[in-house]
Amino acid sequence: MSLDKRGFQILMMLVNHPAISGAQLEKELNLSRKQISYSLQKINYYLNENGFEEIKRLKTGKFVISKDIIANYKVSENTYNEKEYVFEENERLKFIIMILLAHKEELSIQHFTNILKISKNTVINDMKKLQMNILDSYDLKLLYDRSKGYYIVGKEYEKRNLIIYLVRSILKSLNGKSMLVSVLEINEDVLNGFKSDVEKVESLLKVQYTDERIREIPYILYFLYLRIKAGKHLDVLPEDYQHIVGTKEYGIILKVFEKYRIENAMDKIFIVTQFQISSINYADGYDTSFELELFEAASKVLYNFENLVCITFKDRKSLLDALIQHLRPAMYRIRYHYHIEGKILNMILPQHSYLFELTRHAMQPFEEMIKSPFPEEELAYITILFGGWMTKEGTLEMVEKKRRAIVVCTNGVSISNFLFLKLQKAFPELEFICTLSSRQFYEFEQEFDAVFTTVLLDTDKSQFLVKPIMNENDVVTLRKKVFNELLNRSAYEVNSSSIIQVIEKYVDIKDYQGLKNSLKNYLGEENYSQNVVSNEKVSNDVGLVDLLTEDMIRVENTIEDWRVAIQLAAKPLLMQGAIEESYIEQMIRTIESDKPIWTIADGLILAHAGIDEGVNHLGMSLLKLDEAVIMNEYMEASIIVVIATPNKDVHLKALYALIEITEDDEILAQLKNAATKEELLGIISKERI
């Protein structure tokens, strides 16, 4: 047998990081414990077939991996193995397009079957999906001609934008680099030349690109250069691109790339813009009219924000510098029609919608400068910056000597600053020194005791893996871990309640709540108490039996198409008026692109969209299938539960009840074997909360 993508990722993570715990593995790959266990069974079956010992998981959460497995599979960088790796549909579509745009020769079905190791029928089916799933968004068309084979027609500008999108997307996968090199037969000498060029540009411009951009630019330049060498030139660019000609950066970057003998003026401009849209840390500002204009606009933005929230920042100069650091590359991203991913909005808006709107109003001076609206995705990062600074200036530092910690984040200036300030607030017991990129970390020479990092690092210091943006539960879990492993004590050994009990014995407390709030803030309890939502304490009394009534349950025999299954599962909610048609469309769309399926139990999944994507009121529906349907070539499901919730809390009691019931293997089997609505209702009535 061969390993699927998830199994391959887990195996690579284990052999390259054998000390990783189960919890860390779950966080790194965004998988549940059950998903890890299920994949581990498949991995062990695969290892047995190939003559290796099984990987064992200890009660402590650690893994026992034989030296033979590590020696055979460990790689210096996750490597694509064309004999073992099985492409998912989304990956196949991306690589088919990259092959079409990168190869000069005539391409037939046979080319794709040989390169991707897939069947002729799979290639034909994928070709049919390319147009609607990807090409339509770029106004491109896939055509076939007997003399030309398969080829893509459309504007060269759109083809290059598509290449950039695909390269960035592929590189984000676990073994994306090696897949690009192997599948597209990249000349690594040429690629390394572009890497050196990027480093030279950094040095000459006195900037430092983010780790993510350093990974991306050489590959982007490689494929753009292939197009130029093949005579595929740009004949038109949006007018805003012309503003870069004549700038200091334009001249410096072209000087580095003159050895490639790029003659077309449009091609030159497009190459330069790949550097200008990158998030960078500027070592020294340039004394130009542009810098002065940017400084004035940023100053007005900050002044507007202070007036709107009725505060004056103490460390105003540092905040203004940080704001300019983000606005500079943001301006180029907007000007050259490049966009950062919108997922950040889903993280910011639920908790900080009011701050987001205030930030939007404050941005008017910058919008006037660039003569364009400020995109919401960019606005989210400015919101993070302002919110993080407000949090920082409300923090009281403890007097005692603290352990020293650093933060390593590969997600750019704004996210790095926000994470740094978030950790400062969460851990007043520690002294946070600075935030670094992963490259800077290995050059860092100061003493420190621990590192909080978004990526695994090669270090003997205590390191704690964190998400770039953490919610309250993430922080509570992280505090427990840090206190146990670094500070050798339980979190909140001294707490506000215990201190007040001592004080009450000796004085009459006049303002009990005021004292308690002050103590909480001093001890760091204010935002990170351990009173997380439990089965007994939820914000609403609506239970599972209240939501999954007879009208909300369907039983079907077989459904071939998972999209139809989602539609049928959600239909009772639509008929009830709990959701709009757009909610169903969004569920399908997000499953196709991101696969955000929550597996509650083996064969039972929870499907949902966002709280602001067509929800009218709380509701839950269930579809039971006699034969499981394959969800987007990702997992099998015989029970699909659709949930619609207008906020983050109102559905929790019902959800916990469903989880509690399905954790019992016997009851789960009864659900899967139920043949009627009545049987399902009888099992669901076992709700215990």
Sequence and secondary structure as in RCSB ss.txt:
>XXXX:A:sequence
MSLDKRGFQILMMLVNHPAISGAQLEKELNLSRKQISYSLQKINYYLNENGFEEIKRLKTGKFVISKDIIANYKV
SENTYNEKEYVFEENERLKFIIMILLAHKEELSIQHFTNILKISKNTVINDMKKLQMNILDSYDLKLLYDRSKGY
YIVGKEYEKRNLIIYLVRSILKSLNGKSMLVSVLEINEDVLNGFKSDVEKVESLLKVQYTDERIREIPYILYFLY
LRIKAGKHLDVLPEDYQHIVGTKEYGIILKVFEKYRIENAMDKIFIVTQFQISSINYADGYDTSFELELFEAASK
VLYNFENLVCITFKDRKSLLDALIQHLRPAMYRIRYHYHIEGKILNMILPQHSYLFELTRHAMQPFEEMIKSPFP
EEELAYITILFGGWMTKEGTLEMVEKKRRAIVVCTNGVSISNFLFLKLQKAFPELEFICTLSSRQFYEFEQEFDA
VFTTVLLDTDKSQFLVKPIMNENDVVTLRKKVFNELLNRSAYEVNSSSIIQVIEKYVDIKDYQGLKNSLKNYLGE
ENYSQNVVSNEKVSNDVGLVDLLTEDMIRVENTIEDWRVAIQLAAKPLLMQGAIEESYIEQMIRTIESDKPIWTI
ADGLILAHAGIDEGVNHLGMSLLKLDEAVIMNEYMEASIIVVIATPNKDVHLKALYALIEITEDDEILAQLKNAA
TKEELLGIISKERI
>XXXX:A:secstr
    HHHHHHHHHHHH TT  HHHHHHHHT  HHHHHHHHHHHHHHHHHTT    EE TTS EE  HHHHHHH  
SS    TTT    HHHHHHHHHHHHHH  S B HHHHHHHHT  HHHHHHHHHHHHHHTGGGGT EEEEETTTEE
EEES HHHHHHHHHHHHHHHHTSTTHHHHHHHHTT  HHHHHHHHHHHHHHHHHHTEEE HHHHHHHHHHHHHHH
HHHHTT       GGGGGGTTSHHHHHHHHHHGGG    HHHHHHHHHHHHTS EEESS   SHHHHHHHHHHHH
HHHHHHHHHT   TTHHHHHHHHHHHHHHHHHHHHTT    THHHHHHHHHHHHHHHHHHHHTHHHHHHHTS   
HHHHHHHHHHHHHHHHHHT    SS  EEEEEE  S HHHHHHHHHHHHHH TTEEEEEEE HHHHTT  S  SE
EEESS    SSEEEE  SS  HHHHHHHHHHHHHHTSSS TTSS HHHHHHHHHTTS  S HHHHHHHHHHHHT 
TTT S    SS  S    HHHHS GGGEEEES  S HHHHHHHHHHHHHHHTSB HHHHHHHHHHHHHH   EEE
ETTEEEE   TTSSB S EEEEEEEEEEEEETTTEEEEEEEEEE SSSSTTHHHHHHHHHHHTSHHHHHHHHH  
SHHHHHHHHTT   
